[in-house]
């Protein structure tokens, strides 16, 4: 499933507006299929950047995309930003995040 319209993604209680997202199946080392959610979004420095990074430092997060009925527990699979750090609270950064379903 792939979507290129703005979509709300909830990670724990943090609400992000994803400019695009894609849900795929990922085959793990032990041949178990797990969901992999890839999202792209823009955040600003200061409090929003802090909220995102604090949430993503947690080992397991709850992922929900309510408008598409997606809901699972995940860990960060891949995370990178368009710039290494934010200088000011008004700076923006593009983020690519991949969350992989944790084994139940």
C-alpha positions in Angstrom: 0.0 0.0 0.0 1.4 3.3 -1.0 0.0 6.8 -0.6 1.3 10.1 -1.8 -1.3 12.3 -0.1 -0.8 13.8 3.4 -1.7 11.2 5.9 -1.8 11.3 9.7 0.6 8.8 11.3 0.5 8.3 15.1 3.5 7.1 16.9 2.5 6.5 20.5 0.7 9.8 21.1 2.8 11.8 18.7 0.9 12.9 15.6 2.9 13.4 12.3 1.7 14.5 8.9 3.4 12.2 6.5 3.9 13.6 3.0 4.1 10.0 1.8 4.0 6.6 3.3 4.3 3.0 2.1 3.3 -0.2 4.0 5.1 -3.3 2.8 5.8 -6.8 4.0 9.4 -7.5 5.1 10.8 -11.0 5.4 13.0 -11.3 8.5 15.9 -13.7 9.0 13.7 -16.5 10.3 11.3 -16.2 7.4 8.7 -14.4 9.4 6.7 -11.7 7.5 6.5 -8.4 9.3 4.9 -5.1 8.3 7.3 -2.3 7.4 6.0 1.3 7.3 8.1 3.9 5.5 7.1 7.5 6.0 8.4 10.9 5.0 7.6 14.1 6.9 8.8 17.6 7.7 9.5 18.8 11.2 10.8 22.1 12.7 13.5 22.5 15.3 12.9 23.0 19.0 10.1 21.3 20.7 8.8 19.3 17.7 12.3 17.9 16.9 12.7 17.0 20.6 9.3 15.3 20.7 10.1 13.2 17.6 13.5 12.1 18.7 12.4 11.4 22.2 9.6 9.1 20.9 11.9 7.3 18.5 14.5 6.6 21.2 12.0 4.2 22.8 12.7 0.6 21.9 9.1 -0.2 20.9 6.4 2.2 19.8 2.7 1.9 18.9 2.1 2.8 15.2 -1.3 3.8 13.9 -2.6 5.1 10.6 -6.3 5.5 11.5 -7.6 6.4 8.1 -6.1 3.2 6.6 -6.8 0.8 9.6 -3.1 0.2 10.3 -2.1 -0.6 13.9 0.9 -2.5 15.2 3.9 -2.4 17.6 7.2 -1.5 15.9 10.8 -0.5 16.4 12.8 1.9 14.3 14.3 0.1 11.3 15.9 3.1 9.6 15.8 6.9 10.3 17.6 9.7 8.5 17.2 13.5 8.0 18.1 15.9 5.3 20.5 17.8 7.5 22.6 16.6 10.4 21.3 19.0 13.0 18.9 22.0 13.4 20.5 25.3 14.3 17.3 27.3 15.2 13.8 26.5 16.3 12.5 27.8 13.0 14.7 25.5 10.8 12.9 22.6 9.1 14.2 19.2 8.3 12.9 16.4 6.0 12.8 13.0 7.8 12.6 9.5 6.4 11.5 6.9 8.9 11.0 3.2 8.6 9.2 1.3 11.4 9.2 -2.5 11.4 6.7 -4.6 13.3 8.1 -6.3 16.3 7.6 -10.0 16.7 4.5 -10.7 18.7 
